[in-house]
């Protein structure tokens, strides 16, 4: 497969061009921003490998991308984006076109690296499926997205299920006090709840707590959330529900342009009891996203977990089937999948409960 020789490529992409394209693409989300790439590289061993493409006609396209550092090019991997860091794909004026996708993916297929991975916006899944060259391997994903058109009143009455509205009303009468990260260190509060959730899950599944904590901190290090909160300021909103003054649940909402992302949740079920704290947090975050002028509320990958899919659908989120695309020069994936499967046998027992988003 040969890329378009008329494409001019600059990498890393100039930040001014990158930000201009972000403003012109209504589907752009926070994980496609320069600041997000900076957080990723600060947290994990990656370098900014974002690529700016310019066609012969002057059209500009950005692929937010990182490269694993510390390896020779022939053994390096490039991803848009790595696992756990959300959506990459393309940014272009007016949104990606079929010819943009085909030309860029053909060029990426020629990269002299071990493996190249692209995970695009699920809302554009049909366009990508029709445009990606057949040489790429496809990995299926199921992602839930809530349409916020019409504002919160419409979302509440037309998309929330009646049972969900009832649960939220009960939560409002349960004595919960909710704040949007206004006091103390909200990242620390969220992460403490995350550790408590890991401990509870470990006890339920009879896993050593020390092992559960090690896996959880490795998968979701504290510095990841600290970096994102510091980089995005008010666009990173940590909602905390307290009962009798003690935190029992927390969720992170990320807002960029017309798109909101429900990024992470952590809760202490033993302390929260039957308060339905996670339902109340969702209601408040969705209303916040509507007030911010967002069109879509991304609830993240559902991973085929029935309880998680049901939780998201109760709020009116619709499942979108999409693909992650990769191409590799050696059978790297077979080995990586074997190693990952070994770890998953343990992590399966720590699978997220309803309310645990993973974008």
VOBA-1610 file (N, C-alpha, C; in pm, whole numbers, padded with zeros to 5 digits, always signed):
BEGIN
Unk+00085-00119+00000Unk+00000+00000+00000Unk+00088+00124+00000Unk+00064+00215-00088Unk+00146+00335-00099Unk+00063+00459-00066Unk+00123+00547+00013Unk+00055+00670+00047Unk+00052+00768-00069Unk-00027+00873-00052Unk-00041+00977-00154Unk+00086+01061-00157Unk+00159+01058-00269Unk+00285+01130-00278Unk+00265+01282-00281Unk+00141+01326-00305Unk+00114+01470-00307Unk+00094+01527-00168Unk+00084+01441-00068Unk+00066+01488+00069Unk+00198+01538+00126Unk+00193+01656+00187Unk+00308+01707+00262Unk+00283+01679+00410Unk+00383+01625+00478Unk+00366+01585+00617Unk+00463+01659+00706Unk+00412+01711+00818Unk+00494+01774+00920Unk+00466+01708+01053Unk+00572+01663+01121Unk+00554+01598+01251Unk+00674+01628+01341Unk+00647+01669+01465Unk+00516+01694+01525Unk+00443+01811+01458Unk+00313+01810+01465Unk+00232+01913+01399Unk+00250+02048+01468Unk+00256+02156+01393Unk+00261+02291+01453Unk+00136+02316+01537Unk+00155+02365+01658Unk+00043+02381+01749Unk-00059+02485+01701Unk-00014+02590+01634Unk-00109+02692+01590Unk-00205+02637+01484Unk-00152+02559+01389Unk-00238+02497+01288Unk-00332+02397+01353Unk-00280+02321+01445Unk-00358+02220+01518Unk-00478+02285+01586Unk-00454+02392+01659Unk-00564+02458+01733Unk-00665+02520+01637Unk-00619+02573+01524Unk-00711+02630+01425Unk-00804+02522+01371Unk-00750+02406+01339Unk-00833+02297+01288Unk-00931+02246+01393Unk-00889+02243+01517Unk-00979+02201+01624Unk-01103+02290+01629Unk-01084+02419+01613Unk-01195+02512+01620Unk-01288+02499+01499Unk-01238+02445+01389Unk-01319+02436+01268Unk-01386+02300+01251Unk-01358+02206+01342Unk-01415+02071+01333Unk-01511+02052+01450Unk-01640+02054+01422Unk-01741+02049+01528Unk-01742+01917+01604Unk-01682+01814+01548Unk-01681+01684+01614Unk-01556+01662+01698Unk-01466+01760+01700Unk-01342+01745+01777Unk-01372+01732+01925Unk-01300+01642+01993Unk-01318+01622+02136Unk-01187+01646+02209Unk-01194+01648+02338Unk-01082+01693+02420Unk-00958+01605+02403Unk-00977+01477+02374Unk-00861+01388+02360Unk-00785+01411+02230Unk-00834+01501+02145Unk-00764+01533+02021Unk-00688+01665+02030Unk-00679+01722+02149Unk-00613+01851+02167Unk-00463+01836+02197Unk-00385+01941+02171Unk-00242+01936+02207Unk-00220+01914+02356Unk-00305+01975+02438Unk-00289+01963+02583Unk-00307+01818+02629Unk-00398+01747+02564Unk-00420+01607+02599Unk-00297+01523+02566Unk-00239+01548+02449Unk-00117+01477+02410Unk-00005+01508+02509Unk+00004+01633+02554Unk+00106+01668+02653Unk+00086+01591+02783Unk-00041+01579+02826Unk-00070+01502+02948Unk-00030+01356+02930Unk-00061+01300+02815Unk-00028+01161+02786Unk+00123+01139+02793Unk+00197+01228+02729Unk+00343+01214+02725Unk+00407+01240+02861Unk+00341+01320+02942Unk+00391+01347+03077Unk+00368+01228+03168Unk+00262+01152+03141Unk+00221+01042+03227Unk+00285+00910+03188Unk+00298+00884+03058Unk+00346+00756+03008Unk+00464+00778+02912Unk+00540+00673+02883Unk+00662+00688+02801Unk+00634+00703+02653Unk+00576+00818+02616Unk+00546+00847+02476Unk+00600+00984+02438Unk+00617+01002+02307Unk+00656+01130+02248Unk+00546+01176+02153Unk+00529+01307+02142Unk+00432+01363+02049Unk+00474+01331+01905Unk+00392+01252+01836Unk+00418+01218+01696Unk+00303+01263+01607Unk+00227+01363+01654Unk+00112+01413+01580Unk+00155+01458+01440Unk+00073+01423+01341Unk+00108+01448+01202Unk+00012+01548+01138Unk+00070+01650+01075Unk-00006+01745+00994Unk+00010+01707+00847Unk-00102+01684+00781Unk-00103+01655+00638Unk-00158+01776+00564Unk-00095+01810+00452Unk-00147+01915+00365Unk-00153+01862+00223Unk-00271+01870+00164Unk-00290+01819+00028Unk-00242+01922-00074Unk-00235+01879-00199Unk-00192+01968-00307Unk-00286+02087-00321Unk-00410+02071-00279Unk-00509+02179-00286Unk-00511+02266-00161Unk-00422+02236-00067Unk-00411+02319+00052Unk-00497+02276+00169Unk-00566+02163+00158Unk-00647+02116+00271Unk-00555+02057+00377Unk-00583+02091+00505Unk-00499+02047+00616Unk-00575+01946+00702Unk-00502+01847+00745Unk-00558+01738+00826Unk-00460+01707+00938Unk-00511+01687+01059Unk-00427+01653+01174Unk-00462+01513+01223Unk-00360+01434+01254Unk-00377+01306+01323Unk-00308+01317+01459Unk-00383+01334+01568Unk-00321+01333+01702Unk-00259+01195+01726Unk-00130+01191+01754Unk-00061+01062+01760Unk+00059+01070+01853Unk+00092+00958+01914Unk+00212+00948+01998Unk+00293+00827+01956Unk+00424+00833+01987Unk+00515+00723+01958Unk+00580+00678+02087Unk+00587+00547+02104Unk+00654+00492+02222Unk+00801+00533+02217Unk+00850+00591+02324Unk+00989+00637+02323Unk+01083+00532+02379Unk+01212+00555+02353Unk+01314+00464+02404Unk+01338+00342+02318Unk+01278+00340+02198Unk+01294+00226+02108Unk+01340+00274+01971Unk+01419+00193+01899Unk+01452+00231+01761Unk+01325+00232+01677Unk+01326+00309+01569Unk+01204+00328+01490Unk+01143+00195+01445Unk+01224+00100+01408Unk+01172-00027+01358Unk+01097-00107+01464Unk+01120-00075+01592Unk+01053-00146+01702Unk+00951-00057+01774Unk+00939+00066+01729Unk+00849+00160+01796Unk+00704+00137+01751Unk+00612+00180+01836Unk+00470+00176+01801Unk+00417+00318+01801Unk+00322+00345+01712Unk+00257+00475+01705Unk+00107+00454+01721Unk+00044+00541+01796Unk-00099+00521+01824Unk-00174+00652+01829Unk-00296+00644+01782Unk-00388+00758+01783Unk-00526+00708+01831Unk-00535+00682+01959Unk-00442+00702+02069Unk-00419+00570+02142Unk-00325+00563+02240Unk-00304+00439+02314Unk-00424+00401+02400Unk-00428+00274+02439Unk-00535+00223+02524Unk-00547+00306+02652Unk-00669+00343+02686Unk-00695+00419+02807Unk-00690+00569+02790Unk-00659+00616+02669Unk-00646+00760+02647Unk-00748+00815+02547Unk-00844+00735+02506Unk-00955+00787+02430Unk-00938+00788+02280Unk-01013+00879+02218Unk-01027+00885+02073Unk-00915+00968+02011Unk-00863+00918+01897Unk-00767+00993+01817Unk-00830+01027+01683Unk-00791+00955+01579Unk-00853+00977+01448Unk-00804+01103+01379Unk-00892+01167+01304Unk-00855+01284+01224Unk-00929+01408+01269Unk-00864+01523+01249Unk-00925+01655+01264Unk-00905+01728+01132Unk-01010+01786+01081Unk-01000+01858+00954Unk-01106+01967+00950Unk-01084+02066+00866Unk-01180+02175+00853Unk-01314+02119+00804Unk-01419+02144+00881Unk-01550+02093+00845Unk-01568+01945+00873Unk-01468+01882+00936Unk-01475+01739+00966Unk-01407+01656+00860Unk-01372+01534+00896Unk-01301+01444+00805Unk-01389+01402+00688Unk-01329+01394+00572Unk-01395+01344+00451Unk-01341+01206+00416Unk-01412+01138+00328Unk-01370+01004+00289Unk-01230+01006+00227Unk-01204+01104+00140Unk-01073+01110+00076Unk-00962+01143+00176Unk-00994+01219+00281Unk-00897+01247+00387Unk-00855+01117+00456Unk-00956+01040+00495Unk-00930+00916+00568Unk-00847+00819+00484Unk-00887+00801+00359Unk-00818+00706+00273Unk-00671+00746+00252Unk-00647+00875+00223Unk-00511+00921+00197Unk-00422+00911+00320Unk-00475+00952+00434Unk-00397+00950+00558Unk-00366+00806+00600Unk-00466+00719+00595Unk-00443+00581+00637Unk-00347+00509+00544Unk-00352+00542+00415Unk-00256+00484+00322Unk-00115+00528+00356Unk-00099+00654+00395Unk+00033+00703+00434Unk+00080+00636+00563Unk-00010+00623+00661Unk+00027+00560+00787Unk+00068+00414+00768Unk+00008+00349+00670Unk+00043+00209+00644Unk+00187+00194+00598Unk+00244+00301+00545Unk+00383+00297+00498Unk+00484+00339+00605Unk+00437+00370+00725Unk+00529+00414+00829Unk+00626+00303+00866Unk+00756+00334+00881Unk+00857+00233+00912Unk+00864+00202+01061Unk+00749+00175+01121Unk+00742+00141+01263Unk+00681+00002+01277Unk+00695-00055+01396Unk+00645-00191+01417Unk+00494-00198+01404Unk+00425-00099+01460Unk+00278-00107+01463Unk+00219+00033+01464Unk+00112+00054+01388Unk+00039+00181+01384Unk-00108+00153+01415Unk-00163+00229+01508Unk-00301+00209+01552Unk-00377+00341+01544Unk-00500+00336+01496Unk-00586+00454+01491Unk-00725+00417+01543Unk-00771+00492+01643Unk-00908+00473+01693Unk-00986+00601+01669Unk-01076+00602+01570Unk-01148+00725+01535Unk-01275+00745+01618Unk-01337+00861+01597Unk-01462+00898+01661Unk-01571+00799+01623Unk-01641+00738+01720Unk-01745+00639+01686Unk-01861+00698+01607Unk-01884+00829+01620Unk-01995+00890+01547Unk-01969+00889+01396Unk-01845+00878+01355Unk-01812+00872+01213Unk-01778+00732+01166Unk-01826+00630+01237Unk-01786+00492+01210Unk-01817+00449+01068Unk-01934+00485+01016Unk-01972+00441+00882Unk-01878+00499+00776Unk-01843+00627+00792Unk-01752+00691+00697Unk-01615+00624+00701Unk-01566+00596+00818Unk-01436+00531+00830Unk-01439+00390+00770Unk-01545+00317+00796Unk-01554+00181+00746Unk-01553+00178+00593Unk-01611+00282+00534Unk-01617+00288+00388Unk-01488+00343+00327Unk-01400+00402+00409Unk-01286+00476+00355Unk-01150+00416+00388Unk-01139+00337+00493Unk-01009+00281+00533Unk-00967+00172+00435Unk-00843+00177+00386Unk-00794+00072+00296Unk-00804-00066+00360Unk-00825-00170+00281Unk-00852-00303+00337Unk-00734-00369+00405Unk-00615-00313+00394Unk-00497-00376+00454Unk-00495-00366+00606Unk-00577-00279+00663Unk-00578-00262+00808Unk-00664-00369+00875Unk-00616-00415+00991Unk-00692-00508+01075Unk-00790-00426+01160Unk-00909-00481+01181Unk-01012-00409+01254Unk-01039-00474+01390Unk-01048-00390+01494Unk-01083-00436+01627Unk-01215-00369+01666Unk-01321-00445+01692Unk-01452-00384+01719Unk-01459-00318+01857Unk-01535-00210+01863Unk-01564-00140+01989Unk-01712-00107+01995Unk-01762-00095+02116Unk-01900-00052+02136Unk-01897+00066+02233Unk-01940+00182+02185Unk-01933+00306+02261Unk-02071+00368+02270Unk-02104+00422+02387Unk-02235+00486+02406Unk-02222+00639+02403Unk-02311+00703+02328Unk-02312+00848+02316Unk-02455+00898+02333Unk-02471+01004+02411Unk-02601+01066+02434Unk-02614+01194+02353Unk-02721+01204+02275Unk-02750+01323+02197Unk-02815+01427+02288Unk-02756+01546+02297Unk-02806+01650+02388Unk-02893+01753+02316Unk-02926+01729+02191Unk-03005+01828+02116Unk-03138+01853+02185Unk-03179+01980+02184Unk-03303+02018+02251Unk-03283+02066+02393Unk-03162+02048+02447Unk-03134+02095+02582Unk-03173+01994+02689Unk-03145+02028+02814Unk-03163+01932+02922Unk-03309+01894+02943Unk-03401+01986+02925Unk-03541+01954+02945Unk-03584+01840+02853Unk-03540+01846+02727Unk-03573+01739+02632Unk-03504+01609+02670Unk-03377+01619+02712Unk-03304+01499+02750Unk-03372+01433+02870Unk-03410+01512+02967Unk-03474+01461+03089Unk-03607+01392+03058Unk-03691+01455+02980Unk-03825+01403+02957Unk-03832+01297+02847Unk-03745+01309+02746Unk-03757+01222+02629Unk-03653+01110+02623Unk-03538+01126+02692Unk-03432+01027+02678Unk-03402+00951+02806Unk-03410+01018+02920Unk-03397+00943+03045Unk-03516+00848+03057Unk-03493+00726+03104Unk-03605+00636+03127Unk-03683+00684+03250Unk-03809+00646+03259Unk-03892+00688+03373Unk-03835+00634+03504Unk-03782+00511+03502Unk-03722+00455+03623Unk-03598+00534+03664Unk-03524+00582+03567Unk-03405+00662+03598Unk-03445+00794+03662Unk-03547+00858+03610Unk-03594+00984+03671Unk-03639+00960+03814Unk-03704+00847+03838Unk-03749+00814+03975Unk-03629+00795+04068Unk-03527+00725+04020Unk-03408+00702+04102Unk-03336+00833+04133Unk-03334+00922+04037Unk-03268+01051+04058Unk-03343+01132+04162Unk-03475+01131+04156Unk-03554+01205+04256Unk-03530+01148+04395Unk-03517+01016+04406Unk-03487+00956+04535Unk-03348+00998+04583Unk-03254+01005+04490Unk-03118+01047+04527Unk-03119+01190+04578Unk-03200+01275+04518Unk-03208+01415+04562Unk-03265+01427+04702Unk-03341+01326+04746Unk-03400+01329+04882Unk-03320+01247+04982Unk-03207+01192+04940Unk-03134+01097+05024Unk-03037+01161+05123Unk-03020+01292+05112Unk-02925+01360+05199Unk-02790+01383+05136Unk-02774+01344+05010Unk-02648+01368+04940Unk-02626+01517+04917Unk-02503+01560+04930Unk-02463+01696+04896Unk-02359+01685+04784Unk-02385+01752+04672Unk-02298+01740+04556Unk-02229+01873+04528Unk-02100+01867+04499Unk-02024+01986+04463Unk-01944+01956+04337Unk-01907+02060+04268Unk-01827+02044+04147Unk-01684+02090+04175Unk-01611+02009+04249Unk-01470+02032+04274Unk-01434+02169+04324Unk-01510+02221+04420Unk-01489+02358+04464Unk-01404+02370+04589Unk-01384+02262+04662Unk-01310+02270+04788Unk-01199+02165+04793Unk-01090+02203+04861Unk-00980+02109+04881Unk-00916+02066+04750Unk-00878+01940+04743Unk-00813+01884+04625Unk-00905+01778+04564Unk-00988+01815+04467Unk-01086+01720+04413Unk-01021+01597+04347Unk-00902+01612+04289Unk-00835+01497+04230Unk-00802+01395+04338Unk-00753+01444+04451Unk-00719+01356+04561Unk-00843+01284+04614Unk-00955+01357+04623Unk-01081+01297+04668Unk-01124+01186+04572Unk-01120+01217+04442Unk-01156+01116+04342Unk-01067+00993+04354Unk-00936+01014+04365Unk-00845+00900+04364Unk-00857+00817+04491Unk-00885+00882+04602Unk-00908+00807+04725Unk-01030+00715+04711Unk-01135+00767+04646Unk-01253+00684+04621Unk-01219+00569+04527Unk-01135+00596+04429Unk-01093+00490+04336Unk-01021+00378+04410Unk-00932+00413+04502Unk-00860+00311+04579Unk-00957+00234+04669Unk-01053+00305+04729Unk-01152+00237+04813Unk-01236+00141+04730Unk-01270+00183+04607Unk-01345+00094+04518Unk-01263-00030+04483Unk-01133-00012+04457Unk-01046-00127+04429Unk-01045-00224+04547Unk-01034-00171+04668Unk-01030-00256+04787Unk-01159-00336+04801Unk-01273-00268+04782Unk-01402-00336+04795Unk-01417-00445+04690Unk-01376-00413+04567Unk-01386-00509+04459Unk-01295-00629+04486Unk-01178-00604+04540Unk-01085-00712+04569Unk-01143-00807+04674Unk-01204-00749+04777Unk-01264-00834+04881Unk-01378-00917+04824Unk-01460-00857+04738Unk-01572-00930+04679Unk-01524-01045+04593Unk-01417-01023+04519Unk-01368-01123+04424Unk-01254-01209+04481Unk-01225-01190+04609Unk-01122-01270+04676Unk-00986-01258+04608Unk-00950-01133+04579Unk-00820-01101+04523Unk-00739-01029+04631Unk-00611-01058+04646Unk-00530-00984+04745Unk-00540-00833+04720Unk-00567-00758+04824Unk-00584-00613+04810Unk-00458-00548+04753Unk-00342-00594+04797Unk-00217-00536+04747Unk-00205-00554+04596Unk-00246-00670+04545Unk-00241-00695+04401Unk-00341-00606+04327Unk-00462-00595+04383Unk-00563-00511+04321Unk-00518-00365+04313Unk-00457-00317+04420Unk-00408-00179+04420Unk-00295-00161+04319Unk-00207-00257+04310Unk-00096-00246+04215Unk-00148-00240+04072Unk-00240-00328+04040Unk-00298-00329+03906Unk-00373-00199+03877Unk-00451-00154+03978Unk-00531-00033+03959Unk-00447+00091+03942Unk-00341+00103+04021Unk-00254+00220+04009Unk-00172+00215+03881Unk-00137+00096+03838Unk-00064+00082+03712Unk-00153+00121+03595Unk-00278+00081+03601Unk-00373+00109+03494Unk-00415+00256+03494Unk-00436+00311+03613Unk-00484+00449+03628Unk-00400+00522+03732Unk-00279+00567+03697Unk-00193+00634+03795Unk-00248+00771+03835Unk-00221+00809+03957Unk-00267+00938+04008Unk-00218+01053+03922Unk-00094+01046+03874Unk-00039+01156+03795Unk-00118+01181+03667Unk-00186+01081+03617Unk-00270+01096+03498Unk-00381+01197+03524Unk-00450+01183+03634Unk-00561+01272+03667Unk-00512+01410+03710Unk-00398+01412+03781Unk-00340+01541+03819Unk-00300+01620+03695Unk-00241+01554+03597Unk-00197+01623+03475Unk-00315+01679+03398Unk-00420+01600+03383Unk-00537+01645+03308Unk-00607+01761+03380Unk-00623+01750+03510Unk-00689+01856+03586Unk-00610+01987+03577Unk-00479+01978+03587Unk-00395+02098+03580Unk-00397+02159+03440Unk-00394+02075+03338Unk-00387+02124+03199Unk-00516+02188+03152Unk-00631+02136+03198Unk-00758+02182+03142Unk-00840+02271+03234Unk-00799+02286+03358Unk-00868+02381+03446Unk-01018+02356+03454Unk-01098+02459+03425Unk-01243+02449+03437Unk-01306+02352+03338Unk-01232+02314+03234Unk-01286+02216+03138Unk-01282+02075+03193Unk-01207+02054+03303Unk-01204+01926+03373Unk-01282+01944+03503Unk-01402+01891+03507Unk-01493+01916+03619Unk-01513+01788+03699Unk-01469+01791+03823Unk-01478+01674+03910Unk-01597+01693+04004Unk-01699+01613+03983Unk-01821+01619+04064Unk-01810+01519+04179Unk-01837+01567+04300Unk-01821+01485+04420Unk-01952+01483+04498Unk-02000+01363+04530Unk-02120+01346+04613Unk-02077+01305+04753Unk-02130+01376+04852Unk-02097+01348+04992Unk-02223+01310+05069Unk-02204+01221+05164Unk-02312+01181+05255Unk-02260+01199+05397Unk-02330+01283+05472Unk-02285+01316+05609Unk-02142+01369+05608Unk-02110+01445+05504Unk-01980+01509+05494Unk-01869+01424+05435Unk-01896+01295+05410Unk-01793+01205+05359Unk-01814+01177+05210Unk-01708+01182+05130Unk-01723+01152+04986Unk-01765+01006+04965Unk-01867+00986+04882Unk-01912+00850+04853Unk-01907+00819+04704Unk-01899+00922+04619Unk-01890+00899+04474Unk-01832+01024+04409Unk-01760+01004+04300Unk-01703+01116+04225Unk-01695+01078+04078Unk-01719+01176+03991Unk-01712+01156+03847Unk-01639+01272+03783Unk-01572+01244+03672Unk-01496+01348+03601Unk-01562+01374+03466Unk-01596+01500+03442Unk-01656+01545+03317Unk-01556+01634+03244Unk-01532+01606+03117Unk-01441+01685+03034Unk-01522+01752+02924Unk-01500+01883+02904Unk-01577+01957+02805Unk-01483+02028+02708Unk-01511+02009+02578Unk-01436+02081+02475Unk-01530+02108+02359Unk-01548+02235+02326Unk-01635+02272+02215Unk-01775+02218+02234Unk-01825+02148+02135Unk-01960+02095+02142Unk-01969+01953+02194Unk-01862+01905+02258Unk-01861+01766+02303Unk-01818+01754+02449Unk-01895+01679+02524Unk-01861+01649+02662Unk-01824+01502+02673Unk-01731+01471+02761Unk-01686+01333+02781Unk-01700+01297+02928Unk-01781+01197+02957Unk-01787+01138+03091Unk-01667+01045+03099Unk-01563+01090+03170Unk-01433+01026+03160Unk-01414+00913+03260Unk-01435+00940+03387Unk-01413+00840+03489Unk-01511+00858+03605Unk-01531+00747+03678Unk-01614+00749+03799Unk-01551+00658+03902Unk-01568+00693+04028Unk-01526+00605+04137Unk-01626+00623+04251Unk-01659+00514+04319Unk-01757+00526+04426Unk-01730+00424+04536Unk-01778+00457+04654Unk-01768+00370+04771Unk-01909+00318+04798Unk-01940+00201+04748Unk-02076+00149+04758Unk-02117+00123+04902Unk-02020+00084+04984Unk-02053+00056+05124Unk-02099+00181+05197Unk-02037+00295+05165Unk-02075+00421+05230Unk-02197+00485+05163Unk-02207+00468+05031Unk-02318+00531+04958Unk-02449+00462+04984Unk-02445+00333+05012Unk-02567+00259+05039Unk-02663+00266+04921Unk-02789+00297+04951Unk-02894+00301+04848Unk-02924+00443+04801Unk-02827+00533+04813Unk-02852+00674+04780Unk-02863+00701+04630Unk-02818+00610+04544Unk-02815+00630+04398Unk-02728+00749+04361Unk-02612+00758+04427Unk-02523+00872+04407Unk-02477+00883+04261Unk-02446+00771+04197Unk-02398+00777+04059Unk-02506+00826+03963Unk-02631+00791+03990Unk-02740+00842+03906Unk-02752+00994+03918Unk-02739+01043+04041Unk-02748+01188+04061Unk-02631+01260+03995Unk-02511+01204+04005Unk-02396+01267+03940Unk-02416+01272+03788Unk-02468+01165+03729Unk-02494+01167+03586Unk-02593+01277+03548Unk-02699+01288+03623Unk-02799+01390+03595Unk-02738+01530+03595Unk-02655+01557+03696Unk-02594+01690+03709Unk-02490+01715+03600Unk-02413+01614+03565Unk-02313+01632+03461Unk-02377+01651+03324Unk-02482+01577+03297Unk-02551+01592+03169Unk-02614+01731+03159Unk-02672+01777+03267Unk-02728+01913+03266Unk-02617+02017+03247Unk-02504+01994+03312Unk-02389+02084+03297Unk-02342+02088+03152Unk-02336+01972+03089Unk-02294+01966+02949Unk-02393+02040+02859Unk-02521+02027+02887Unk-02623+02100+02810Unk-02605+02250+02828Unk-02585+02293+02952Unk-02567+02435+02980Unk-02442+02491+02912Unk-02342+02406+02893Unk-02217+02449+02827Unk-02231+02454+02675Unk-02348+02417+02623Unk-02372+02423+02480Unk-02325+02301+02404Unk-02302+02189+02473Unk-02254+02068+02407Unk-02367+01999+02331Unk-02332+01936+02222Unk-02429+01861+02142Unk-02427+01712+02179Unk-02308+01662+02216Unk-02297+01519+02247Unk-02231+01498+02383Unk-02275+01392+02449Unk-02222+01351+02578Unk-02169+01208+02560Unk-02036+01197+02549Unk-01973+01069+02523Unk-01957+00991+02655Unk-02016+00872+02660Unk-02011+00792+02782Unk-01910+00679+02775Unk-01838+00670+02663Unk-01722+00582+02658Unk-01749+00438+02619Unk-01639+00365+02614Unk-01640+00224+02577Unk-01717+00142+02680Unk-01799+00050+02631Unk-01881-00031+02721Unk-01830-00174+02736Unk-01740-00215+02646Unk-01670-00341+02663Unk-01756-00465+02666Unk-01879-00457+02618Unk-01966-00575+02617Unk-02019-00612+02753Unk-02002-00526+02855Unk-02051-00555+02990Unk-02198-00515+02998Unk-02286-00613+03017Unk-02430-00588+03011Unk-02475-00484+03112Unk-02424-00492+03234Unk-02468-00397+03338Unk-02425-00255+03304Unk-02306-00241+03246Unk-02257-00109+03210Unk-02335-00053+03091Unk-02365-00137+02994Unk-02445-00092+02880Unk-02585-00050+02925Unk-02642-00126+03017Unk-02775-00091+03068Unk-02773+00041+03143Unk-02669+00061+03224Unk-02656+00186+03299Unk-02656+00306+03204Unk-02580+00299+03097Unk-02570+00411+03003Unk-02699+00429+02924Unk-02762+00319+02886Unk-02884+00330+02807Unk-02998+00392+02887Unk-02997+00376+03018Unk-03102+00436+03102Unk-03106+00588+03090Unk-02991+00647+03055Unk-02984+00793+03040Unk-03005+00836+02895Unk-03039+00742+02810Unk-03067+00774+02671Unk-02949+00762+02577Unk-02835+00716+02627Unk-02718+00700+02540Unk-02741+00586+02442Unk-02695+00605+02320Unk-02714+00508+02212Unk-02583+00438+02183Unk-02585+00305+02164Unk-02460+00233+02133Unk-02417+00254+01988Unk-02290+00282+01970Unk-02231+00296+01837Unk-02125+00189+01820Unk-02140+00108+01718Unk-02040+00006+01687Unk-01937+00066+01592Unk-01814+00058+01630Unk-01706+00117+01548Unk-01585+00025+01554Unk-01478+00067+01485Unk-01357-00014+01481Unk-01234+00069+01514Unk-01139+00003+01576Unk-01003+00053+01588Unk-00923-00017+01478Unk-00838+00058+01409Unk-00765+00003+01295Unk-00616-00004+01327Unk-00553-00115+01290Unk-00409-00123+01309Unk-00343-00198+01194Unk-00215-00169+01179Unk-00132-00237+01079Unk+00005-00255+01141Unk+00063-00374+01124Unk+00193-00402+01185Unk+00281-00481+01091Unk+00412-00465+01111Unk+00509-00529+01023Unk+00549-00669+01070Unk+00533-00695+01199Unk+00559-00826+01256Unk+00437-00867+01337Unk+00419-00997+01366Unk+00301-01042+01442Unk+00307-01001+01589Unk+00323-00870+01608Unk+00334-00815+01743Unk+00206-00838+01822Unk+00092-00825+01756Unk-00036-00832+01826Unk-00060-00969+01888Unk-00020-01076+01821Unk-00042-01209+01876Unk+00029-01226+02010Unk+00153-01177+02017Unk+00228-01186+02143Unk+00167-01094+02248Unk+00136-00971+02207Unk+00079-00874+02300Unk-00055-00923+02355Unk-00136-00984+02267Unk-00266-01034+02311Unk-00250-01147+02412Unk-00148-01230+02393Unk-00124-01339+02488Unk-00089-01284+02626Unk+00000-01185+02628Unk+00040-01124+02755Unk-00079-01053+02819Unk-00157-00981+02736Unk-00272-00908+02788Unk-00377-01004+02845Unk-00397-01117+02777Unk-00494-01215+02824Unk-00455-01270+02959Unk-00325-01290+02979Unk-00277-01339+03108Unk-00314-01241+03219Unk-00291-01111+03192Unk-00328-01010+03290Unk-00478-00997+03307Unk-00552-01015+03198Unk-00697-00997+03202Unk-00766-01102+03288Unk-00703-01217+03304Unk-00763-01320+03388Unk-00779-01272+03532Unk-00687-01183+03571Unk-00697-01122+03704Unk-00783-00996+03697Unk-00755-00911+03597Unk-00827-00785+03588Unk-00975-00804+03560Unk-01013-00918+03502Unk-01153-00946+03476Unk-01233-00940+03606Unk-01168-00981+03713Unk-01236-00978+03842Unk-01246-00836+03899Unk-01177-00741+03837Unk-01184-00602+03879Unk-01256-00518+03774Unk-01336-00584+03690Unk-01405-00512+03583Unk-01495-00404+03643Unk-01505-00292+03572Unk-01581-00178+03620Unk-01727-00213+03644Unk-01781-00159+03752Unk-01923-00166+03781Unk-01997-00065+03697Unk-02135-00072+03694Unk-02210+00036+03629Unk-02169+00171+03687Unk-02145+00263+03597Unk-02102+00396+03640Unk-01953+00417+03623Unk-01880+00308+03593Unk-01736+00320+03575Unk-01706+00343+03427Unk-01689+00467+03388Unk-01666+00496+03245Unk-01523+00466+03207Unk-01502+00435+03079Unk-01367+00414+03027Unk-01367+00466+02884Unk-01310+00585+02863Unk-01313+00645+02730Unk-01179+00627+02661
//
